[in-house]
Amino acid sequence: MILQAYQSKNILVTSDNLTDVINNPSEYLQIDIKLQHNCCPTIYEDTLVIGPNKIWNVDILKPSSTRHANVKAVYLKNFDNGEVFKIGFEENFVSILTCADFDTVTAIVNDYIIANFPPAEPPVTVTSTCDSVTKEDSFIYTLTGLPENIVPIFLDYEFDGVPMMQPFYFAYSGKNSVLTNTALTLNPEIMELMKFPDGVYKVKVTIIKDSGTQIIESQCFFLDCHTKCDVFEILPTLSDDEKVEILMAHYGLTVGSNCACSCDELCVLYYRILTWLDPTKENCNCG
């Protein structure tokens, strides 16, 4: 299992076992996640249920006052018969400037599904969300509530006059984590924060199969967004011996990440660095 920082905000988790969940979701029930920061006793938890919480995302370049985005169509596939069909907006493109504009797209998709597919129990209601924060240059438009046999494939839109055919990708969503077709993403809200602070993180993932079998993986890594810069800024104030010690501690944290080393050892190194950077932080900045 490999951990890495993503866009200075999220933690990405990848492993062969998670890839198998992505490729064979019908064989799995859920994923339990436990997160610790700096070897502190507090454990942050989340759970992803595989199946009913499936959502579909598509990335759309953000428009501006001079660059425009117009949604032309949504392509979907009926997996019962293999039919691919198009919900088109040719007569009246949906102009996208803010997240609120996607509500019109969702309403059109919902009306089409209700009108063209047999009534379901409970009734199908297509809903959506829009994320304008996670990616600097793109909206993430999310569709939920589609019938189980209906899968969105592409969003057809124009960006500044250039045709774009953007594929949807699926995700299973927990409260503060998302499993997509590329990785498990942990959001900082799991710690009730806006972004993950620097430090040593331990992630434990328990994958529960449909048979009841559990697959448990864990890994530790050093998230370093600004510590490296703080270390180099303080170097001129240190003696030669101290310079060697703090640089070796930082090097140990870097090479020790994702190598199945003891998390306790990484925390000791990080705490040693903190004694130079901020002596007021005790117990490796717990609590």
RANORCOR-V819900 format. One record per backbone hydrogen bond with DSSP energy under -0.5 kcal/mol. NH is the residue of the N-H (numbers start at 1). CO is the residue of the C=O. Records with the same first field share a line. If there is no record, write none. Layout:
NH->CO + CO
This chain:
2->14
4->12
6->10
9->6
10->6
11->186
12->4
13->184
14->2
19->15
20->16
21->17
22->18
23->19
24->20
27->24
28->25
29->208
30->208
31->48
32->206
33->46
34->204
35->44
36->202
38->200
40->37
44->35 + 42
46->33
48->31
49->47
50->29 + 48
51->49
53->49
54->51
55->171
56->143
57->169
58->141
60->139
62->137
64->67
69->96
70->158
71->94
72->156
73->156
74->87
75->154
76->85
77->151
78->83
79->77 + 149
81->78
82->78
83->78
85->76 + 83
87->74
88->86
89->72
92->89
94->71
95->93
96->69
97->95
101->98
102->99
103->100
104->101
105->101
106->102
107->103
108->104
109->105
110->106
111->107
112->108
113->109
114->110
115->111
116->112
117->113
127->144
129->142
131->140
132->130
139->60
140->131
141->58 + 139
142->129
143->56
144->127
150->147
151->77 + 149
153->75
154->75
155->166
156->73 + 154
157->155 + 164
158->70
159->162
160->68 + 158
162->159
163->161
164->157
166->155 + 164
168->153
169->57
171->55
172->179
173->53 + 171
174->177
178->185
179->172
180->178 + 183
181->170
184->13
185->178 + 183
186->11 + 184
187->176
190->187
191->188
192->189
193->188
196->9
199->223
201->221
202->36
203->219
204->34
205->217
206->32
207->205 + 215
208->30 + 206
209->207 + 213
210->27
212->209
215->207
216->214
217->205
219->203
221->201
223->199 + 221
224->222
225->223
230->226
231->227
232->228
233->229
234->230
235->231
237->234
238->235
243->239
244->240
245->241
246->242
247->243
248->244
249->245
250->246
251->247
252->248
253->249
254->250
255->251
256->252
257->253 + 254
258->220
259->256
261->256
266->262
267->263
268->264
269->265
270->266
271->267
272->268
273->269
274->270
275->271
276->272 + 273
277->273
278->274
281->278
282->280
285->282
286->282 + 283
